[in-house]
Amino acid sequence: MLLIHAGFDLQQVTELARREGVAVRGLDLEEGKRGGRVVLVARLPARYRPERLLDELTRLRGVREVEWER
């Protein structure tokens, strides 16, 4: 789950997933006046470290926080 600022461009997530070879299984955006959250369900490539994706998601413009659940 990503906590985001208002005006977050969701396309950043899909572009990142494509670059990293991550298969997006679900993507849900909930927005409010001050921001919102994105729930991402993804399948990682073999031997891909989840920490790598978390680091990359954290670097996206407009992301406040990233939480991971297995």
C-alpha positions as YAML, in Angstrom:
chain: A
units: angstrom
residues:
- id: 1
  name: MET
  ca: [0.00, 0.00, 0.00]
- id: 2
  name: LEU
  ca: [1.19, 3.48, -0.86]
- id: 3
  name: LEU
  ca: [0.13, 6.58, 1.02]
- id: 4
  name: ILE
  ca: [0.10, 9.40, -1.49]
- id: 5
  name: HIS
  ca: [-0.24, 13.18, -1.77]
- id: 6
  name: ALA
  ca: [-3.17, 14.72, -3.65]
- id: 7
  name: GLY
  ca: [-2.68, 14.74, -7.41]
- id: 8
  name: PHE
  ca: [-0.55, 11.59, -7.48]
- id: 9
  name: ASP
  ca: [-0.07, 10.25, -11.03]
- id: 10
  name: LEU
  ca: [-0.96, 6.55, -10.89]
- id: 11
  name: GLN
  ca: [0.76, 5.97, -14.22]
- id: 12
  name: GLN
  ca: [4.09, 6.24, -12.37]
- id: 13
  name: VAL
  ca: [3.31, 2.91, -10.68]
- id: 14
  name: THR
  ca: [2.46, 1.09, -13.89]
- id: 15
  name: GLU
  ca: [5.55, 2.46, -15.65]
- id: 16
  name: LEU
  ca: [7.76, 1.41, -12.74]
- id: 17
  name: ALA
  ca: [6.22, -2.08, -12.73]
- id: 18
  name: ARG
  ca: [6.84, -2.43, -16.48]
- id: 19
  name: ARG
  ca: [10.50, -1.33, -16.13]
- id: 20
  name: GLU
  ca: [11.05, -3.76, -13.26]
- id: 21
  name: GLY
  ca: [9.27, -6.70, -14.92]
- id: 22
  name: VAL
  ca: [6.66, -6.80, -12.13]
- id: 23
  name: ALA
  ca: [3.22, -8.17, -13.10]
- id: 24
  name: VAL
  ca: [0.44, -5.95, -11.74]
- id: 25
  name: ARG
  ca: [-2.50, -8.11, -10.65]
- id: 26
  name: GLY
  ca: [-4.53, -5.31, -9.07]
- id: 27
  name: LEU
  ca: [-4.29, -1.56, -8.61]
- id: 28
  name: ASP
  ca: [-6.81, 0.39, -6.55]
- id: 29
  name: LEU
  ca: [-6.72, 4.15, -5.97]
- id: 30
  name: GLU
  ca: [-8.63, 5.85, -3.16]
- id: 31
  name: GLU
  ca: [-8.28, 9.64, -3.20]
- id: 32
  name: GLY
  ca: [-9.34, 12.38, -0.84]
- id: 33
  name: LYS
  ca: [-8.73, 16.12, -0.63]
- id: 34
  name: ARG
  ca: [-5.37, 15.74, 1.12]
- id: 35
  name: GLY
  ca: [-4.16, 12.62, -0.59]
- id: 36
  name: GLY
  ca: [-5.07, 9.00, -0.44]
- id: 37
  name: ARG
  ca: [-3.76, 5.51, -0.89]
- id: 38
  name: VAL
  ca: [-2.96, 3.05, -3.61]
- id: 39
  name: VAL
  ca: [-3.28, -0.69, -3.06]
- id: 40
  name: LEU
  ca: [-1.02, -2.60, -5.42]
- id: 41
  name: VAL
  ca: [-1.22, -6.37, -5.87]
- id: 42
  name: ALA
  ca: [1.77, -7.61, -7.82]
- id: 43
  name: ARG
  ca: [3.67, -10.73, -8.77]
- id: 44
  name: LEU
  ca: [7.42, -10.32, -8.62]
- id: 45
  name: PRO
  ca: [9.83, -11.98, -11.04]
- id: 46
  name: ALA
  ca: [11.84, -14.96, -9.82]
- id: 47
  name: ARG
  ca: [14.72, -13.94, -7.53]
- id: 48
  name: TYR
  ca: [13.47, -10.35, -7.42]
- id: 49
  name: ARG
  ca: [13.96, -8.84, -3.97]
- id: 50
  name: PRO
  ca: [10.77, -7.19, -2.64]
- id: 51
  name: GLU
  ca: [12.93, -4.53, -0.99]
- id: 52
  name: ARG
  ca: [13.99, -3.34, -4.43]
- id: 53
  name: LEU
  ca: [10.38, -2.63, -5.43]
- id: 54
  name: LEU
  ca: [9.71, -0.91, -2.09]
- id: 55
  name: ASP
  ca: [12.74, 1.35, -2.59]
- id: 56
  name: GLU
  ca: [11.65, 2.25, -6.12]
- id: 57
  name: LEU
  ca: [8.06, 2.96, -5.06]
- id: 58
  name: THR
  ca: [9.30, 5.20, -2.24]
- id: 59
  name: ARG
  ca: [11.19, 7.30, -4.80]
- id: 60
  name: LEU
  ca: [8.10, 8.10, -6.88]
- id: 61
  name: ARG
  ca: [6.97, 11.72, -6.79]
- id: 62
  name: GLY
  ca: [3.98, 12.12, -4.48]
- id: 63
  name: VAL
  ca: [4.52, 8.99, -2.38]
- id: 64
  name: ARG
  ca: [4.55, 9.65, 1.38]
- id: 65
  name: GLU
  ca: [4.89, 6.11, 2.69]
- id: 66
  name: VAL
  ca: [5.04, 2.52, 1.44]
- id: 67
  name: GLU
  ca: [3.81, -0.51, 3.37]
- id: 68
  name: TRP
  ca: [4.33, -4.10, 2.27]
- id: 69
  name: GLU
  ca: [2.27, -7.15, 3.15]
- id: 70
  name: ARG
  ca: [3.06, -10.62, 1.96]
...
